[in-house]
């Protein structure tokens, strides 16, 4: 269950490096793709939720870091409410 960092670009062109406790996020995102905000959030919720579930299955407790990362993503995304054209670019995975 390798830790995976991934990079995104928000609609205002700021870039962020994000954390997942599992490489499962690779199943949800494609490097270089841009996603409508709601689609990006749905994928992030699924990916980080699944990653946390994998931690729970292995260690007996959820991953609070995955939950924290999702909260940061959702907080940042909220600043683009009211912008239906807002898109997030998935820049890729750090090696």
N, CA, C and O atoms as a printed pandas DataFrame, in Angstrom:
     atom_number atom_name residue_name chain_id  residue_number  x_coord  y_coord  z_coord
0              1         N          UNK        A               1    0.844   -1.171    0.000
1              2        CA          UNK        A               1    0.000    0.000    0.000
2              3         C          UNK        A               1    0.893    1.238    0.000
3              4         O          UNK        A               1    0.995    1.942    1.005
4              5         N          UNK        A               2    1.528    1.490   -1.122
5              6        CA          UNK        A               2    2.461    2.624   -1.147
6              7         C          UNK        A               2    1.770    3.982   -1.104
7              8         O          UNK        A               2    0.773    4.218   -1.786
8              9         N          UNK        A               3    2.320    4.855   -0.293
9             10        CA          UNK        A               3    1.867    6.239   -0.248
10            11         C          UNK        A               3    2.039    6.828   -1.643
11            12         O          UNK        A               3    3.036    6.570   -2.317
12            13         N          UNK        A               4    1.069    7.614   -2.065
13            14        CA          UNK        A               4    1.114    8.221   -3.383
14            15         C          UNK        A               4    0.807    9.712   -3.262
15            16         O          UNK        A               4   -0.177   10.110   -2.638
16            17         N          UNK        A               5    1.653   10.511   -3.859
17            18        CA          UNK        A               5    1.411   11.958   -3.936
18            19         C          UNK        A               5    0.997   12.271   -5.368
19            20         O          UNK        A               5    1.522   11.699   -6.323
20            21         N          UNK        A               6    0.049   13.186   -5.498
21            22        CA          UNK        A               6   -0.392   13.588   -6.824
22            23         C          UNK        A               6   -0.552   15.100   -6.862
23            24         O          UNK        A               6   -0.774   15.749   -5.840
24            25         N          UNK        A               7   -0.432   15.640   -8.070
25            26        CA          UNK        A               7   -0.459   17.084   -8.234
26            27         C          UNK        A               7   -1.668   17.499   -9.060
27            28         O          UNK        A               7   -2.026   16.850  -10.043
28            29         N          UNK        A               8   -2.290   18.602   -8.636
29            30        CA          UNK        A               8   -3.440   19.146   -9.339
30            31         C          UNK        A               8   -3.255   20.642   -9.559
31            32         O          UNK        A               8   -2.477   21.298   -8.867
32            33         N          UNK        A               9   -3.991   21.168  -10.543
33            34        CA          UNK        A               9   -4.013   22.617  -10.774
34            35         C          UNK        A               9   -5.476   23.063  -10.676
35            36         O          UNK        A               9   -6.350   22.576  -11.393
36            37         N          UNK        A              10   -5.702   23.997   -9.771
37            38        CA          UNK        A              10   -7.034   24.544   -9.554
38            39         C          UNK        A              10   -7.378   25.525  -10.670
39            40         O          UNK        A              10   -6.486   25.953  -11.403
40            41         N          UNK        A              11   -8.655   25.890  -10.815
41            42        CA          UNK        A              11   -9.045   26.819  -11.878
42            43         C          UNK        A              11   -8.343   28.174  -11.834
43            44         O          UNK        A              11   -8.238   28.841  -12.864
44            45         N          UNK        A              12   -7.861   28.593  -10.668
45            46        CA          UNK        A              12   -7.141   29.875  -10.578
46            47         C          UNK        A              12   -5.653   29.721  -10.878
47            48         O          UNK        A              12   -4.871   30.648  -10.670
48            49         N          UNK        A              13   -5.272   28.554  -11.363
49            50        CA          UNK        A              13   -3.907   28.209  -11.788
50            51         C          UNK        A              13   -2.954   27.898  -10.635
51            52         O          UNK        A              13   -1.767   27.679  -10.875
52            53         N          UNK        A              14   -3.429   27.872   -9.407
53            54        CA          UNK        A              14   -2.565   27.444   -8.312
54            55         C          UNK        A              14   -2.437   25.925   -8.377
55            56         O          UNK        A              14   -3.372   25.216   -8.751
56            57         N          UNK        A              15   -1.268   25.457   -8.008
57            58        CA          UNK        A              15   -1.001   24.023   -8.017
58            59         C          UNK        A              15   -0.867   23.524   -6.588
59            60         O          UNK        A              15   -0.434   24.250   -5.693
60            61         N          UNK        A              16   -1.244   22.281   -6.398
61            62        CA          UNK        A              16   -1.214   21.677   -5.068
62            63         C          UNK        A              16   -0.749   20.225   -5.181
63            64         O          UNK        A              16   -1.117   19.510   -6.113
64            65         N          UNK        A              17    0.054   19.814   -4.227
65            66        CA          UNK        A              17    0.430   18.412   -4.119
66            67         C          UNK        A              17   -0.432   17.786   -3.040
67            68         O          UNK        A              17   -0.538   18.308   -1.931
68            69         N          UNK        A              18   -1.040   16.669   -3.374
69            70        CA          UNK        A              18   -1.970   15.994   -2.481
70            71         C          UNK        A              18   -1.418   14.627   -2.080
71            72         O          UNK        A              18   -0.507   14.093   -2.714
72            73         N          UNK        A              19   -1.992   14.080   -1.017
73            74        CA          UNK        A              19   -1.518   12.839   -0.407
74            75         C          UNK        A              19   -2.602   11.769   -0.445
75            76         O          UNK        A              19   -3.782   12.054   -0.242
76            77         N          UNK        A              20   -2.192   10.558   -0.703
77            78        CA          UNK        A              20   -3.056    9.391   -0.536
78            79         C          UNK        A              20   -2.221    8.297    0.131
79            80         O          UNK        A              20   -1.053    8.116   -0.213
80            81         N          UNK        A              21   -2.814    7.563    1.086
81            82        CA          UNK        A              21   -2.070    6.483    1.733
82            83         C          UNK        A              21   -1.949    5.243    0.850
83            84         O          UNK        A              21   -1.289    4.273    1.222
84            85         N          UNK        A              22   -2.584    5.277   -0.314
85            86        CA          UNK        A              22   -2.598    4.110   -1.194
86            87         C          UNK        A              22   -2.477    4.550   -2.648
87            88         O          UNK        A              22   -2.888    5.650   -3.018
88            89         N          UNK        A              23   -1.916    3.687   -3.445
89            90        CA          UNK        A              23   -1.789    3.972   -4.876
90            91         C          UNK        A              23   -3.116    3.784   -5.614
91            92         O          UNK        A              23   -3.166    3.959   -6.831
92            93         N          UNK        A              24   -4.170    3.437   -4.917
93            94        CA          UNK        A              24   -5.479    3.248   -5.544
94            95         C          UNK        A              24   -5.923    4.499   -6.304
95            96         O          UNK        A              24   -6.715    4.405   -7.242
96            97         N          UNK        A              25   -5.420    5.664   -5.906
97            98        CA          UNK        A              25   -5.807    6.897   -6.613
98            99         C          UNK        A              25   -5.455    6.822   -8.093
99           100         O          UNK        A              25   -6.060    7.519   -8.908
100          101         N          UNK        A              26   -4.501    6.002   -8.443
101          102        CA          UNK        A              26   -4.122    5.842   -9.850
102          103         C          UNK        A              26   -5.270    5.263  -10.680
103          104         O          UNK        A              26   -5.310    5.431  -11.898
104          105         N          UNK        A              27   -6.196    4.584  -10.012
105          106        CA          UNK        A              27   -7.350    4.011  -10.706
106          107         C          UNK        A              27   -8.450    5.036  -10.978
107          108         O          UNK        A              27   -9.387    4.755  -11.725
108          109         N          UNK        A              28   -8.342    6.204  -10.386
109          110        CA          UNK        A              28   -9.405    7.201  -10.475
110          111         C          UNK        A              28   -9.057    8.419  -11.314
111          112         O          UNK        A              28   -9.949    9.144  -11.755
112          113         N          UNK        A              29   -7.772    8.652  -11.540
113          114        CA          UNK        A              29   -7.348    9.860  -12.249
114          115         C          UNK        A              29   -6.366    9.524  -13.363
115          116         O          UNK        A              29   -5.641    8.531  -13.303
116          117         N          UNK        A              30   -6.364   10.373  -14.371
117          118        CA          UNK        A              30   -5.442   10.221  -15.499
118          119         C          UNK        A              30   -4.598   11.481  -15.587
119          120         O          UNK        A              30   -5.127   12.592  -15.636
120          121         N          UNK        A              31   -3.302   11.305  -15.607
121          122        CA          UNK        A              31   -2.384   12.445  -15.711
122          123         C          UNK        A              31   -2.678   13.230  -16.987
123          124         O          UNK        A              31   -2.838   12.657  -18.065
124          125         N          UNK        A              32   -2.746   14.558  -16.839
125          126        CA          UNK        A              32   -2.974   15.431  -17.971
126          127         C          UNK        A              32   -4.447   15.708  -18.261
127          128         O          UNK        A              32   -4.760   16.589  -19.062
128          129         N          UNK        A              33   -5.342   14.978  -17.631
129          130        CA          UNK        A              33   -6.780   15.194  -17.849
130          131         C          UNK        A              33   -7.275   16.372  -17.020
131          132         O          UNK        A              33   -6.768   16.653  -15.935
132          133         N          UNK        A              34   -8.274   17.047  -17.561
133          134        CA          UNK        A              34   -8.928   18.057  -16.742
134          135         C          UNK        A              34  -10.356   17.578  -16.482
135          136         O          UNK        A              34  -10.993   16.955  -17.331
136          137         N          UNK        A              35  -10.830   17.892  -15.284
137          138        CA          UNK        A              35  -12.115   17.398  -14.813
138          139         C          UNK        A              35  -12.989   18.570  -14.395
139          140         O          UNK        A              35  -12.517   19.524  -13.776
140          141         N          UNK        A              36  -14.267   18.487  -14.742
141          142        CA          UNK        A              36  -15.224   19.446  -14.197
142          143         C          UNK        A              36  -15.152   19.318  -12.678
143          144         O          UNK        A              36  -14.903   18.232  -12.155
144          145         N          UNK        A              37  -15.369   20.420  -11.975
145          146        CA          UNK        A              37  -15.195   20.432  -10.522
146          147         C          UNK        A              37  -15.967   19.307   -9.834
147          148         O          UNK        A              37  -15.401   18.587   -9.012
148          149         N          UNK        A              38  -17.234   19.149  -10.155
149          150        CA          UNK        A              38  -18.037   18.118   -9.484
150          151         C          UNK        A              38  -17.509   16.716   -9.787
151          152         O          UNK        A              38  -17.508   15.852   -8.910
152          153         N          UNK        A              39  -17.066   16.487  -11.008
153          154        CA          UNK        A              39  -16.501   15.180  -11.363
154          155         C          UNK        A              39  -15.199   14.944  -10.607
155          156         O          UNK        A              39  -14.943   13.843  -10.119
156          157         N          UNK        A              40  -14.382   15.989  -10.515
157          158        CA          UNK        A              40  -13.135   15.851   -9.764
158          159         C          UNK        A              40  -13.418   15.529   -8.301
159          160         O          UNK        A              40  -12.790   14.639   -7.728
160          161         N          UNK        A              41  -14.360   16.251   -7.694
161          162        CA          UNK        A              41  -14.686   16.005   -6.292
162          163         C          UNK        A              41  -15.232   14.602   -6.084
163          164         O          UNK        A              41  -14.887   13.945   -5.102
164          165         N          UNK        A              42  -16.067   14.140   -6.980
165          166        CA          UNK        A              42  -16.614   12.780   -6.854
166          167         C          UNK        A              42  -15.495   11.745   -6.916
167          168         O          UNK        A              42  -15.487   10.795   -6.133
168          169         N          UNK        A              43  -14.561   11.921   -7.829
169          170        CA          UNK        A              43  -13.434   10.991   -7.944
170          171         C          UNK        A              43  -12.534   11.062   -6.711
171          172         O          UNK        A              43  -12.077   10.036   -6.208
172          173         N          UNK        A              44  -12.284   12.281   -6.230
173          174        CA          UNK        A              44  -11.429   12.442   -5.052
174          175         C          UNK        A              44  -12.071   11.772   -3.833
175          176         O          UNK        A              44  -11.389   11.095   -3.064
176          177         N          UNK        A              45  -13.374   11.961   -3.662
177          178        CA          UNK        A              45  -14.075   11.330   -2.537
178          179         C          UNK        A              45  -13.977    9.811   -2.621
179          180         O          UNK        A              45  -13.710    9.138   -1.625
180          181         N          UNK        A              46  -14.195    9.285   -3.811
181          182        CA          UNK        A              46  -14.120    7.832   -3.991
182          183         C          UNK        A              46  -12.707    7.319   -3.771
183          184         O          UNK        A              46  -12.498    6.350   -3.042
184          185         N          UNK        A              47  -11.744    7.967   -4.401
185          186        CA          UNK        A              47  -10.347    7.505   -4.327
186          187         C          UNK        A              47   -9.821    7.558   -2.902
187          188         O          UNK        A              47   -9.258    6.579   -2.411
188          189         N          UNK        A              48  -10.000    8.690   -2.234
189          190        CA          UNK        A              48   -9.460    8.821   -0.880
190          191         C          UNK        A              48  -10.259    7.998    0.125
191          192         O          UNK        A              48   -9.702    7.526    1.116
192          193         N          UNK        A              49  -11.550    7.820   -0.116
193          194        CA          UNK        A              49  -12.346    6.936    0.731
194          195         C          UNK        A              49  -11.898    5.492    0.613
195          196         O          UNK        A              49  -11.777    4.784    1.613
196          197         N          UNK        A              50  -11.654    5.062   -0.611
197          198        CA          UNK        A              50  -11.169    3.700   -0.839
198          199         C          UNK        A              50   -9.779    3.517   -0.239
199          200         O          UNK        A              50   -9.486    2.476    0.350
200          201         N          UNK        A              51   -8.932    4.513   -0.385
201          202        CA          UNK        A              51   -7.583    4.450    0.194
202          203         C          UNK        A              51   -7.669    4.311    1.710
203          204         O          UNK        A              51   -6.950    3.504    2.300
204          205         N          UNK        A              52   -8.533    5.085    2.337
205          206        CA          UNK        A              52   -8.705    5.006    3.793
206          207         C          UNK        A              52   -9.252    3.640    4.201
207          208         O          UNK        A              52   -8.844    3.078    5.218
208          209         N          UNK        A              53  -10.181    3.109    3.399
209          210        CA          UNK        A              53  -10.721    1.773    3.682
210          211         C          UNK        A              53   -9.642    0.703    3.610
211          212         O          UNK        A              53   -9.666   -0.258    4.380
212          213         N          UNK        A              54   -8.701    0.862    2.696
213          214        CA          UNK        A              54   -7.593   -0.099    2.606
214          215         C          UNK        A              54   -6.724   -0.052    3.861
215          216         O          UNK        A              54   -6.263   -1.085    4.345
216          217         N          UNK        A              55   -6.507    1.143    4.375
217          218        CA          UNK        A              55   -5.759    1.282    5.627
218          219         C          UNK        A              55   -6.532    0.597    6.750
219          220         O          UNK        A              55   -5.947   -0.122    7.559
220          221         N          UNK        A              56   -7.829    0.816    6.801
221          222        CA          UNK        A              56   -8.667    0.202    7.834
222          223         C          UNK        A              56   -8.592   -1.336    7.763
223          224         O          UNK        A              56   -8.489   -2.013    8.786
224          225         N          UNK        A              57   -8.646   -1.856    6.555
225          226        CA          UNK        A              57   -8.589   -3.311    6.380
226          227         C          UNK        A              57   -7.253   -3.884    6.850
227          228         O          UNK        A              57   -7.201   -4.987    7.395
228          229         N          UNK        A              58   -6.190   -3.137    6.639
229          230        CA          UNK        A              58   -4.860   -3.635    6.997
230          231         C          UNK        A              58   -4.502   -3.386    8.460
231          232         O          UNK        A              58   -3.903   -4.242    9.110
232          233         N          UNK        A              59   -4.871   -2.203    8.980
233          234        CA          UNK        A              59   -4.411   -1.815   10.313
234          235         C          UNK        A              59   -5.527   -1.713   11.361
235          236         O          UNK        A              59   -5.249   -1.585   12.554
236          237         N          UNK        A              60   -6.775   -1.770   10.920
237          238        CA          UNK        A              60   -7.880   -1.732   11.869
238          239         C          UNK        A              60   -8.406   -0.343   12.174
239          240         O          UNK        A              60   -9.256   -0.195   13.052
240          241         N          UNK        A              61   -7.933    0.671   11.483
241          242        CA          UNK        A              61   -8.429    2.038   11.679
242          243         C          UNK        A              61   -8.322    2.808   10.362
243          244         O          UNK        A              61   -7.469    2.523    9.522
244          245         N          UNK        A              62   -9.202    3.779   10.209
245          246        CA          UNK        A              62   -9.204    4.592    8.994
246          247         C          UNK        A              62   -7.981    5.508    8.973
247          248         O          UNK        A              62   -7.345    5.746   10.000
248          249         N          UNK        A              63   -7.675    6.005    7.801
249          250        CA          UNK        A              63   -6.531    6.909    7.646
250          251         C          UNK        A              63   -6.990    8.357    7.796
251          252         O          UNK        A              63   -7.666    8.897    6.919
252          253         N          UNK        A              64   -6.626    8.966    8.891
253          254        CA          UNK        A              64   -7.022   10.365    9.117
254          255         C          UNK        A              64   -6.339   11.303    8.126
255          256         O          UNK        A              64   -6.880   12.366    7.822
256          257         N          UNK        A              65   -5.192   10.942    7.628
257          258        CA          UNK        A              65   -4.513   11.797    6.645
258          259         C          UNK        A              65   -5.298   11.849    5.328
259          260         O          UNK        A              65   -5.340   12.891    4.673
260          261         N          UNK        A              66   -5.910   10.743    4.946
261          262        CA          UNK        A              66   -6.742   10.737    3.735
262          263         C          UNK        A              66   -7.970   11.610    3.953
263          264         O          UNK        A              66   -8.370   12.355    3.058
264          265         N          UNK        A              67   -8.567   11.522    5.133
265          266        CA          UNK        A              67   -9.716   12.349    5.467
266          267         C          UNK        A              67   -9.335   13.824    5.473
267          268         O          UNK        A              67  -10.067   14.666    4.952
268          269         N          UNK        A              68   -8.191   14.128    6.064
269          270        CA          UNK        A              68   -7.704   15.517    6.093
270          271         C          UNK        A              68   -7.459   16.042    4.685
271          272         O          UNK        A              68   -7.794   17.187    4.382
272          273         N          UNK        A              69   -6.873   15.208    3.818
273          274        CA          UNK        A              69   -6.598   15.640    2.452
274          275         C          UNK        A              69   -7.904   15.926    1.724
275          276         O          UNK        A              69   -8.013   16.933    1.024
276          277         N          UNK        A              70   -8.884   15.063    1.878
277          278        CA          UNK        A              70  -10.172   15.290    1.234
278          279         C          UNK        A              70  -10.814   16.581    1.741
279          280         O          UNK        A              70  -11.414   17.326    0.967
280          281         N          UNK        A              71  -10.688   16.838    3.019
281          282        CA          UNK        A              71  -11.236   18.080    3.577
282          283         C          UNK        A              71  -10.558   19.301    2.958
283          284         O          UNK        A              71  -11.226   20.287    2.648
284          285         N          UNK        A              72   -9.232   19.242    2.774
285          286        CA          UNK        A              72   -8.513   20.359    2.149
286          287         C          UNK        A              72   -8.974   20.558    0.700
287          288         O          UNK        A              72   -9.143   21.688    0.242
288          289         N          UNK        A              73   -9.173   19.453   -0.007
289          290        CA          UNK        A              73   -9.643   19.533   -1.394
290          291         C          UNK        A              73  -11.032   20.164   -1.440
291          292         O          UNK        A              73  -11.287   21.057   -2.249
292          293         N          UNK        A              74  -11.925   19.698   -0.571
293          294        CA          UNK        A              74  -13.290   20.225   -0.577
294          295         C          UNK        A              74  -13.328   21.705   -0.173
295          296         O          UNK        A              74  -14.119   22.475   -0.718
296          297         N          UNK        A              75  -12.491   22.097    0.765
297          298        CA          UNK        A              75  -12.420   23.500    1.170
298          299         C          UNK        A              75  -11.935   24.367    0.011
299          300         O          UNK        A              75  -12.508   25.423   -0.260
300          301         N          UNK        A              76  -10.894   23.928   -0.664
301          302        CA          UNK        A              76  -10.374   24.687   -1.809
302          303         C          UNK        A              76  -11.418   24.746   -2.925
303          304         O          UNK        A              76  -11.602   25.793   -3.546
304          305         N          UNK        A              77  -12.095   23.640   -3.180
305          306        CA          UNK        A              77  -13.098   23.594   -4.243
306          307         C          UNK        A              77  -14.249   24.552   -3.962
307          308         O          UNK        A              77  -14.821   25.124   -4.890
308          309         N          UNK        A              78  -14.590   24.729   -2.692
309          310        CA          UNK        A              78  -15.694   25.613   -2.320
310          311         C          UNK        A              78  -15.447   27.051   -2.766
311          312         O          UNK        A              78  -16.394   27.805   -2.988
312          313         N          UNK        A              79  -14.182   27.429   -2.896
313          314        CA          UNK        A              79  -13.884   28.803   -3.317
314          315         C          UNK        A              79  -14.256   29.037   -4.787
315          316         O          UNK        A              79  -14.250   30.177   -5.252
316          317         N          UNK        A              80  -14.580   27.965   -5.519
317          318        CA          UNK        A              80  -14.974   28.086   -6.922
318          319         C          UNK        A              80  -16.471   27.873   -7.119
319          320         O          UNK        A              80  -16.937   27.759   -8.253
320          321         N          UNK        A              81  -17.233   27.818   -6.017
321          322        CA          UNK        A              81  -18.692   27.706   -6.123
322          323         C          UNK        A              81  -19.220   28.861   -6.956
323          324         O          UNK        A              81  -18.713   29.981   -6.879
324          325         N          UNK        A              82  -20.221   28.585   -7.734
325          326        CA          UNK        A              82  -20.786   29.627   -8.583
326          327         C          UNK        A              82  -20.037   29.801   -9.886
327          328         O          UNK        A              82  -20.354   30.697  -10.669
328          329         N          UNK        A              83  -19.043   28.953  -10.131
329          330        CA          UNK        A              83  -18.287   28.997  -11.376
330          331         C          UNK        A              83  -18.484   27.660  -12.097
331          332         O          UNK        A              83  -17.631   26.778  -11.997
332          333         N          UNK        A              84  -19.591   27.498  -12.817
333          334        CA          UNK        A              84  -19.910   26.197  -13.423
334          335         C          UNK        A              84  -18.866   25.705  -14.419
335          336         O          UNK        A              84  -18.790   24.510  -14.703
336          337         N          UNK        A              85  -18.069   26.617  -14.944
337          338        CA          UNK        A              85  -17.041   26.212  -15.910
338          339         C          UNK        A              85  -15.732   25.794  -15.236
339          340         O          UNK        A              85  -14.787   25.393  -15.916
340          341         N          UNK        A              86  -15.671   25.884  -13.913
341          342        CA          UNK        A              86  -14.426   25.575  -13.182
342          343         C          UNK        A              86  -13.989   24.136  -13.426
343          344         O          UNK        A              86  -14.784   23.201  -13.327
344          345         N          UNK        A              87  -12.711   23.981  -13.745
345          346        CA          UNK        A              87  -12.148   22.658  -14.015
346          347         C          UNK        A              87  -10.838   22.501  -13.247
347          348         O          UNK        A              87  -10.125   23.471  -12.990
348          349         N          UNK        A              88  -10.548   21.266  -12.893
349          350        CA          UNK        A              88   -9.313   20.933  -12.197
350          351         C          UNK        A              88   -8.473   20.083  -13.140
351          352         O          UNK        A              88   -8.965   19.109  -13.711
352          353         N          UNK        A              89   -7.210   20.450  -13.301
353          354        CA          UNK        A              89   -6.300   19.665  -14.141
354          355         C          UNK        A              89   -5.526   18.728  -13.219
355          356         O          UNK        A              89   -4.927   19.150  -12.230
356          357         N          UNK        A              90   -5.557   17.455  -13.570
357          358        CA          UNK        A              90   -4.780   16.460  -12.827
358          359         C          UNK        A              90   -3.423   16.387  -13.486
359          360         O          UNK        A              90   -3.280   15.821  -14.570
360          361         N          UNK        A              91   -2.419   16.962  -12.832
361          362        CA          UNK        A              91   -1.096   17.086  -13.437
362          363         C          UNK        A              91   -0.331   15.771  -13.471
363          364         O          UNK        A              91    0.428   15.517  -14.406
364          365         N          UNK        A              92   -0.526   14.934  -12.457
365          366        CA          UNK        A              92    0.159   13.654  -12.465
366          367         C          UNK        A              92    0.536   13.190  -11.080
367          368         O          UNK        A              92    0.178   13.794  -10.068
368          369         N          UNK        A              93    1.267   12.101  -11.070
369          370        CA          UNK        A              93    1.712   11.471   -9.830
370          371         C          UNK        A              93    3.190   11.739   -9.621
371          372         O          UNK        A              93    3.976   11.697  -10.568
372          373         N          UNK        A              94    3.565   12.012   -8.390
373          374        CA          UNK        A              94    4.982   12.142   -8.065
374          375         C          UNK        A              94    5.561   10.746   -7.901
375          376         O          UNK        A              94    4.884    9.830   -7.433
376          377         N          UNK        A              95    6.791   10.599   -8.281
377          378        CA          UNK        A              95    7.413    9.269   -8.212
378          379         C          UNK        A              95    8.199    9.084   -6.959
379          380         O          UNK        A              95    8.784    8.021   -6.749
